Amino acid sequence: MSFPIETPALQRALRDRGYAEPTAVQSAVLQPDAEERDLLVSAQTGSGKTVAYGLAFAATIMADGALPPPGAPLALIIAPTRELAIQVHAELAWLYEHTGARVVSCVGGMDPRREQRALSAGCHIVVGTPGRLQDHIERRHLDVSALKVVVLDEADEMLDLGFRDELEFILGTTPEDRRTLLFSATIAREIAALARQYQRDALRIDTVARNQPHADIDYRAVRIAAHEIEHGLVNLLRFYERGGCLVFCSTRESVRQLHGRLQERGFAVVALSGELSQTERNTALQSLRDGRARVCIATDVAARGLDLPNLDLVIHADLPTNKATLLHRSGRTGRAGRKGMCVLLVPNSRRRQAEALLASANIRATWEDPPAAEAIRARDQARLLTDPLLTEAPLDDDLAPGQDLLARFSPEIIAAALIRLYRARLPSPEDIAPPPPERPRFERSRVERAAPEGAGAPRFRSGPMVWFRADVGRRKNADPKWLLPLICRVGGVTKRDIGAIRIFDRDTKFEIAEEIAVEFLKSVTAANNPDIRIEPALDVPDAAPPRTGPQPERGPKPPWRGRPNKPGSPRPPGDKPNEQARRRRNKANNVK
């Protein structure tokens, strides 16, 4: 099936780029019933949406298959992030290369005066972010009076980022008879409301299989202790040495720290976050595209719309907050028919959260342990045997020095030197302690439910435990409500691993299952949390004495203990409304 377009210039551009057949979303927007209509399109990430709407509005802006001289723009594309806007600009530039179209980008972080000069010189298509586009319109640099089509790309992300006011301003200034093409990964309630407000008789196109994850992505979930997340990431990058890799963190500070540490270890790594200038962000993405960098550490600013052709691996160093973030992050790989891999690093204490997240996205992930150093060295040996240094035919200039080496040294010594040189350029793998044995999913905690034999049955599960001490007690308002989550977080454990908790005046002592006590101590030592210091307990607290003997029984409540003013509540005989409240006030003030 070929592209159903009649413009030779566009056909030539698609042919030069190797586009033989349209994707599902491209076929849908080029159907006869979609011509000259407003479109509301939901499509999976990586499905070719940019080319789809570039072809969809071609007939609208090209009268008789040709563009008029450049002047006020005919098409406006609004994108949520700078990176996506720059990428859309590049895609439309090659798509309309042979038509003579001028495509101008207007994004935050770039020189606005240069954009003003480009707009003043005339253009056909403008691509920009909401804030910068609104600024150009308000300053009368961007004339929207001649617009024939407006495209909202990743509309759900623009609403999530709080761009509703900017969108309403921009759409309110454009001609009412324009075409409006709205593209979004999902059509949520807010997107549908936006479509009803600004579109006319829109054609709904849905190419996303509901509740189905990306079919070209292999999902893995790696169990690891919280204090060994960085070591696990290093081993994953060393084990899967193929193509580019995008590592997602939740904060800019995490990006900064992880980027510096991986650089120190010898990885070719770049960073991408909102605190960087646009030039730095563009340089980082270009380094990843042309292969000068293999790893990019990024916040969720890179989770939407970016197309990195050689990206084969996505790693979630910090778990996503919701299903949409998980799918958009993971969708950076497995694009345009390529296979990709997505790995989630899951601390032991967040296993249930990760399972719920995967279930909400209908993703079935393979659970496994992080790659061991021995497995990485075995892969290095296999890669060495297929390295071009050994497989390619040697040059004549290399044979003479090689024969000289063989005359001086044995083949074993030369081979060992080659292996040392090969390993020297690779970051060293980390030794990761094996995770504690996984407990049955529905195993109960140490404090069990009441046994069916009766009230006198023991409530504690048998099993060795180890006592630890925390340097907070009653004098610092120690309370299990905040102590328990804190212990779980800094120790990388779950509530199931914690036994009895005893709070004293100056400290608190608690039990940890013996099978994970060593890993727990390593985790709290590595965390070095300033709010609490945890160490092994030198003495074991005595068991709390059980209550013995009959407990005093409380008598029935007097009937007048209800609210005095509540209709129908009984009062002592002779009491008037609010009489009880008056007596209580007088008693408190010592008034007789």
C-alpha positions in Angstrom: 0.0 0.0 0.0 1.5 3.4 -1.1 0.7 6.9 0.2 -2.5 8.2 -1.3 -1.2 11.7 -2.1 -1.0 13.4 -5.4 1.7 16.0 -4.7 4.9 14.9 -6.5 7.1 17.0 -4.1 5.8 15.2 -1.1 6.0 11.8 -2.8 9.6 12.5 -3.6 10.4 13.4 0.0 8.8 10.3 1.4 10.7 8.1 -1.2 14.0 9.7 -0.3 13.4 9.0 3.4 12.6 5.3 2.7 8.8 5.6 3.4 7.3 2.7 1.4 4.0 2.2 3.2 2.0 4.4 5.6 1.5 3.6 9.2 -2.0 3.1 10.7 -2.4 6.7 11.8 -1.1 8.0 8.4 -3.5 5.9 6.5 -6.4 7.0 8.7 -5.8 10.7 8.3 -5.4 10.3 4.5 -8.8 8.6 3.9 -11.3 10.5 1.7 -13.7 11.1 4.6 -11.0 13.0 6.5 -10.2 15.5 3.8 -10.7 19.2 4.9 -12.3 18.1 8.2 -11.2 18.8 11.8 -9.6 15.7 13.2 -9.4 14.3 16.8 -6.8 11.6 16.7 -5.4 9.3 19.3 -2.3 7.4 18.3 0.4 5.4 20.0 3.8 7.1 20.5 6.2 6.3 17.7 3.5 5.7 15.2 4.5 8.6 12.8 2.1 11.3 14.0 4.2 14.2 12.7 4.3 12.9 9.1 0.6 12.0 9.5 -0.6 15.6 10.2 2.1 17.0 7.8 0.4 15.1 5.0 -3.1 15.7 6.3 -2.9 19.5 6.0 -0.9 19.5 2.8 -4.0 19.9 0.5 -5.3 22.7 2.8 -2.2 24.9 2.5 -1.2 24.0 -1.1 -3.7 25.3 -3.6 -3.3 23.4 -6.9 -0.4 21.4 -5.4 1.8 24.5 -4.9 2.5 26.9 -2.1 2.0 30.7 -2.4 5.0 33.0 -1.9 6.0 33.2 1.8 4.1 35.6 3.9 1.8 35.2 6.9 2.0 31.5 8.0 -0.7 29.1 6.7 -0.2 26.3 9.3 0.6 26.5 13.0 1.8 23.5 15.0 1.8 23.8 18.9 3.9 21.3 20.9 4.3 21.0 24.6 8.1 20.9 25.0 11.0 22.6 23.3 12.5 19.3 22.2 9.3 18.1 20.6 8.9 21.4 18.8 12.4 21.3 17.4 11.9 17.7 16.3 8.6 18.5 14.6 10.4 21.4 12.8 13.0 19.1 11.5 10.4 16.5 10.4 8.3 19.0 8.5 11.5 20.6 7.0 12.4 17.4 5.1 8.8 16.5 4.3 8.2 19.9 2.6 11.8 20.3 1.3 10.9 20.0 -2.4 7.8 22.2 -2.1 9.9 25.4 -1.3 8.1 25.8 2.1 9.7 27.9 4.8 9.3 26.3 8.3 10.0 28.5 11.3 10.4 27.4 14.9 9.5 29.5 17.9 10.5 27.9 21.2 11.5 29.1 24.6 15.3 29.2 25.4 16.2 30.4 21.8 16.9 33.9 20.6 13.5 35.6 20.1 15.0 38.3 17.9 16.2 35.7 15.4 12.7 34.2 15.4 11.2 37.7 14.9 13.4 38.2 11.8 12.4 34.8 10.4 8.7 35.6 10.9 9.1 39.0 9.3 10.8 37.6 6.2 7.7 35.4 5.6 7.0 31.7 6.0 4.5 29.0 5.4 4.6 26.8 8.6 5.3 27.8 12.2 6.1 25.3 14.9 6.4 26.5 18.5 5.7 26.0 22.2 2.6 27.7 23.8 4.4 30.4 25.8 6.7 31.6 23.1 3.9 31.6 20.5 1.7 33.7 22.8 4.5 36.1 23.3 5.1 36.6 19.5 1.4 37.1 19.0 1.1 39.7 21.7 4.1 41.6 20.3 2.6 41.4 16.8 5.6 39.5 15.5 3.3 36.5 14.5 0.4 37.3 12.2 -2.2 34.5 12.5 -4.8 36.1 10.3 -4.0 33.9 7.3 -3.9 30.6 9.1 -5.8 27.7 7.4 -4.9 25.0 9.9 -3.8 24.6 13.6 -2.3 21.4 14.9 -2.2 20.6 18.7 0.4 17.9 19.1 0.5 15.9 22.4 -2.5 17.9 23.6 -2.9 15.9 26.8 0.7 16.8 27.8 0.0 20.5 27.2 -2.9 20.4 29.5 -0.9 18.4 32.1 1.8 21.1 32.0 -0.7 23.8 32.6 -0.8 25.4 29.2 -4.6 25.7 29.0 -4.6 29.5 29.2 -2.0 29.9 26.5 -3.9 27.5 24.2 -7.1 29.3 24.7 -5.4 32.6 23.9 -3.7 31.3 20.7 -6.8 29.6 19.4 -9.0 32.6 20.2 -6.9 34.8 17.9 -6.9 32.5 14.9 -9.6 32.6 12.1 -12.8 30.8 12.9 -12.8 28.9 9.6 -9.5 27.2 10.2 -9.0 23.4 10.4 -8.1 22.2 13.8 -6.2 18.9 14.1 -5.8 17.6 17.6 -3.4 14.7 18.2 -3.1 13.1 21.6 -1.9 9.7 23.0 -5.2 9.4 24.9 -8.5 11.2 24.6 -9.3 12.0 28.3 -12.2 14.1 29.4 -10.3 17.4 29.3 -9.2 16.7 25.7 -12.7 15.9 24.6 -13.9 19.2 26.2 -11.2 21.1 24.4 -12.2 19.4 21.1 -15.9 20.4 21.6 -14.9 24.0 22.3 -12.5 24.6 19.3 -13.4 22.0 16.7 -16.4 21.7 14.3 -17.8 18.3 13.4 -14.5 16.7 14.1 -13.8 13.2 12.8 -12.7 10.9 15.7 -9.8 8.6 14.7 -8.6 6.1 17.3 -5.6 3.9 16.3 -4.7 2.9 19.9 -5.8 -0.5 21.2 -7.4 0.2 24.5 -5.4 -1.1 27.5 -2.8 -2.7 25.3 0.9 -1.8 25.9 3.5 -1.3 23.1 3.9 -4.6 21.4 7.5 -4.0 20.3 8.8 -3.5 23.9 10.2 -6.2 26.1 9.5 -5.2 29.8 11.8 -6.3 32.6 11.5 -5.6 36.3 14.7 -5.9 38.4 14.5 -6.4 42.1 17.3 -4.6 43.9 18.1 -3.1 47.3 17.4 0.6 47.6 21.1 1.4 48.4 22.3 -0.5 45.3 20.2 1.3 42.6 23.3 2.9 41.2 25.3 -0.3 41.1 22.3 -2.1 39.4 22.1 0.7 36.8 25.9 0.3 36.1 25.6 -3.4 35.6 22.5 -3.0 33.3 24.3 -0.6 31.1 27.3 -2.9 30.9 25.2 -6.0 30.3 23.0 -4.5 27.6 25.6 -2.8 25.5 23.5 -2.2 22.4 22.4 1.1 20.8 21.5 4.1 22.8 20.0 4.1 26.3 17.7 6.6 28.1 17.7 6.6 31.9 14.7 8.3 33.6 15.0 10.0 37.0 12.3 11.8 38.9 14.1 15.0 39.8 16.7 17.3 38.3 19.0 16.7 41.3 19.0 13.0 40.6 19.8 13.6 37.0 22.7 15.8 38.0 24.2 13.3 40.5 23.7 10.2 38.3 25.2 12.0 35.3 28.3 12.9 37.3 28.8 9.5 38.7 28.4 7.7 35.4 30.9 10.1 33.8 33.4 9.3 36.5 33.0 5.6 35.8 33.9 6.1 32.1 30.4 6.0 30.4 29.7 8.2 27.4 26.8 10.0 29.0 24.8 13.2 28.7 22.1 14.8 30.8 18.8 16.3 29.9 16.6 18.3 32.3 14.7 21.5 32.5 17.5 23.4 34.3 19.7 23.2 31.2 19.7 25.8 28.5 18.1 25.0 25.2 21.5 24.8 23.5 22.8 22.3 26.1 19.6 20.2 25.6 19.9 20.2 21.9 23.6 19.3 22.1 22.8 16.4 24.4 20.1 15.0 22.1 22.3 15.4 19.0 25.2 13.5 20.8 22.8 10.7 21.5 21.5 10.6 17.9 25.0 10.6 16.2 26.5 8.1 18.6 29.0 10.3 20.5 27.1 9.5 23.7 25.4 6.2 24.4 23.5 7.0 27.6 21.2 10.0 28.4 20.1 10.7 32.0 16.8 12.6 31.8 13.8 13.8 33.7 10.3 13.4 32.2 11.0 16.3 29.9 12.3 13.6 27.5 9.3 11.3 28.0 7.1 12.8 25.3 7.4 12.9 21.5 11.2 12.5 21.2 12.3 10.3 18.3 15.7 8.8 18.9 16.1 6.2 16.1 19.0 4.2 17.7 17.4 4.0 21.2 17.1 0.3 22.1 17.0 0.5 25.9 14.9 2.6 28.4 15.7 2.3 32.2 13.5 3.6 34.9 16.0 4.4 37.7 13.1 6.0 39.6 9.7 4.4 39.2 7.1 6.4 37.2 4.3 8.1 39.2 1.4 6.8 37.0 0.5 4.6 34.0 0.7 7.4 31.5 4.2 8.4 32.5 5.3 4.7 32.4 3.9 4.3 28.8 5.3 7.6 27.5 8.8 7.0 29.0 8.9 3.4 27.7 7.6 4.6 24.3 10.9 6.2 23.5 12.1 2.8 22.4 10.4 0.2 20.1 9.5 2.8 17.5 8.8 2.4 13.8 8.9 -1.3 14.0 12.2 -1.7 15.9 12.3 -3.9 19.0 13.2 -2.2 22.3 13.6 -3.1 25.9 12.3 -1.3 29.0 13.8 -2.1 32.5 12.3 -0.9 35.8 14.7 -0.8 38.8 12.4 -1.8 41.7 13.6 -1.4 45.3 12.4 -4.2 47.5 10.2 -1.9 49.5 8.3 -0.8 46.4 7.6 -4.1 44.9 3.8 -3.8 45.4 3.8 -0.3 43.9 5.6 -1.5 40.8 3.2 -4.5 40.4 0.2 -2.2 40.7 1.7 0.2 38.2 2.4 -2.6 35.6 -1.0 -4.1 36.2 -2.7 -0.7 35.6 -0.9 -0.4 32.2 -1.7 -4.1 31.4 2.0 -4.8 31.1 3.4 -8.3 31.9 7.0 -7.8 32.9 9.6 -10.5 33.5 10.9 -10.2 37.1 14.7 -10.9 37.5 17.7 -10.0 39.5 20.3 -7.5 38.4 23.1 -8.9 36.2 26.1 -10.2 38.2 29.6 -9.1 37.5 30.5 -12.7 36.3 27.7 -12.6 33.7 29.0 -9.2 32.4 32.5 -10.4 32.1 31.3 -13.5 30.1 29.4 -11.2 27.8 32.5 -9.0 27.4 34.5 -12.1 26.3 31.8 -13.0 23.7 31.8 -9.4 22.4 35.6 -9.4 22.1 35.4 -12.5 19.8 33.1 -10.6 17.4 34.9 -7.2 17.7 35.9 -5.7 14.3 39.5 -5.6 15.5 39.6 -9.4 15.2 37.0 -10.0 12.5 38.1 -7.4 9.9 41.0 -8.2 7.5 44.3 -6.6 8.8 45.9 -3.8 6.8 49.4 -4.3 5.3 50.7 -1.6 7.7 49.5 -3.8 10.7 51.0 -7.1 9.6 54.7 -6.1 10.0 54.3 -4.9 13.6 52.2 -7.9 14.4 54.9 -10.3 13.1 57.5 -8.4 15.2 55.4 -8.9 18.3 55.1 -12.6 17.6 58.8 -12.8 17.2 59.3 -11.2 20.7 56.4 -12.6 22.7 54.3 -15.7 22.8 50.8 -15.7 21.4 49.4 -16.2 24.9 51.1 -13.0 26.2 49.9 -11.0 23.2 46.3 -12.3 23.6 46.4 -11.4 27.3 47.6 -7.9 26.6 44.8 -7.5 24.0 42.2 -8.6 26.6 43.6 -6.1 29.2 43.5 -3.3 26.6 39.9 -4.2 25.7 38.8 -4.3 29.3 40.6 -1.0 30.2 38.2 1.0 28.0 35.1 -0.5 29.7 33.6 0.6 33.0 34.1 -2.0 35.7 31.0 -3.9 36.7 29.8 -3.8 40.3 29.5 -6.7 42.7 25.9 -6.7 43.9 24.8 -8.7 46.9 22.2 -11.3 46.1 18.7 -10.1 47.0 17.0 -11.7 50.0 14.9 -14.8 49.2 11.5 -13.7 47.9 8.7 -14.5 50.2 5.3 -15.8 49.0 3.2 -12.9 47.7 0.5 -13.3 50.3 2.7 -14.2 53.2 1.5 -12.5 56.3 3.6 -10.2 58.5 5.1 -11.3 61.8 2.1 -10.0 63.6 -0.4 -12.5 62.2 -4.1 -12.4 62.0 -5.9 -14.1 65.0 -5.6 -17.8 64.7 -8.8 -19.8 64.2 -8.2 -21.9 67.4 -9.4 -19.0 69.6 -8.5 -15.9 71.4 -5.6 -17.6 73.3 -3.8 -18.7 70.1 -0.4 -17.0 69.4 -0.4 -14.0 67.1 3.3 -14.1 66.2 4.9 -16.1 63.4 7.8 -18.1 64.4 11.2 -17.2 62.8 14.5 -15.7 63.9 14.6 -11.9 64.2 17.3 -9.4 64.9 16.9 -6.3 67.1 18.0 -2.8 65.9 18.0 0.5 67.6 17.0 4.0 66.4 18.1 7.2 68.1 14.6 8.6 68.5 12.2 8.0 71.4 9.3 9.5 73.2 11.2 12.8 73.9 11.3 13.3 70.1 7.7 12.3 69.6 8.5 8.9 68.2 5.4 7.2 66.9 5.0 4.1 64.8 2.8 6.0 62.3 5.9 7.8 60.9 8.7 5.5 62.2 7.5 2.5 60.3 7.5 4.2 56.8 10.8 5.8 57.6 12.4 2.5 58.5 11.1 0.9 55.4 12.4 3.7 53.2 15.9 4.0 54.5 16.3 0.2 55.0 14.8 -0.9 51.7 12.4 -3.3 53.5 8.6 -3.7 53.7 6.3 -3.8 56.7 6.3 -7.6 56.4 10.0 -7.6 57.4 9.5 -5.6 60.6 8.5 -7.3 63.8 7.9 -5.8 67.3 8.6 -2.1 67.9 9.4 -0.8 71.4 9.5 2.9 72.0 11.5 4.2 75.0 12.3 7.7 76.3 15.5 8.2 74.3 15.4 5.5 71.6 13.3 2.9 69.8 14.1 -0.7 69.3 12.6 -2.9 66.6 13.0 -6.3 65.0 14.0 -7.1 61.5 13.8 -10.6 59.9 17.2 -12.3 60.3 17.4 -13.3 56.6 17.6 -9.7 55.5 19.2 -8.1 58.5 22.7 -7.8 56.8 21.2 -6.1 53.7 19.1 -3.9 56.0 22.2 -2.7 57.8 24.0 -2.0 54.5 21.1 0.0 53.2 20.7 2.3 56.3 24.4 2.8 56.4 24.5 3.9 52.7 21.4 6.0 53.1 23.0 8.1 55.9 19.7 9.7 56.7 20.1 12.8 58.9 16.7 12.4 60.5 17.4 9.0 62.1 20.4 6.9 63.0 19.9 3.1 63.0 22.4 0.6 64.4 22.3 -3.0 65.8 20.9 -3.1 69.3 23.4 -4.1 71.9 20.7 -5.3 74.3 17.4 -7.0 73.7 14.4 -5.3 75.4 12.3 -7.3 77.7 9.0 -8.5 76.5 6.1 -6.3 77.6 4.2 -8.0 80.4 0.8 -9.2 79.3 -2.3 -7.9 80.9 -3.6 -10.3 83.6 -6.7 -10.4 85.7 -10.1 -8.9 85.0 -10.2 -5.5 83.5 -12.4 -2.8 85.0 -15.7 -2.6 83.2 -17.1 0.7 82.1 -20.6 1.5 83.0 -23.3 2.5 80.5 -23.2 6.1 79.2 -25.7 8.4 80.9 -28.5 9.3 78.5 -27.7 13.0 78.7 -24.1 12.7 77.3 -25.3 13.4 73.9 -25.2 16.9 72.3 -27.5 19.1 74.3 -28.9 20.9 71.3 -29.4 17.7 69.2 -33.1 17.3 68.6 -34.5 14.3 70.4 -31.5 13.8 72.7 -32.6 13.3 76.4 -31.5 15.7 79.1 -31.5 15.6 82.9 -34.9 16.6 84.2 -35.4 20.3 84.5 -32.5 21.3 82.2 -33.1 24.0 79.7 -31.4 24.1 76.3 -27.7 25.0 76.6 -27.9 24.8 80.4 -25.3 22.1 80.5 -22.9 24.2 78.4 -23.4 27.2 80.8 -22.6 25.0 83.8 -19.5 23.6 82.2 -18.2 27.2 81.4 -18.9 28.3 84.9 -17.1 25.3 86.4 -14.1 26.0 84.2 -14.0 29.6 85.3 -14.7 28.7 89.0 -18.0 30.5 88.9 -20.6 29.2 91.3 
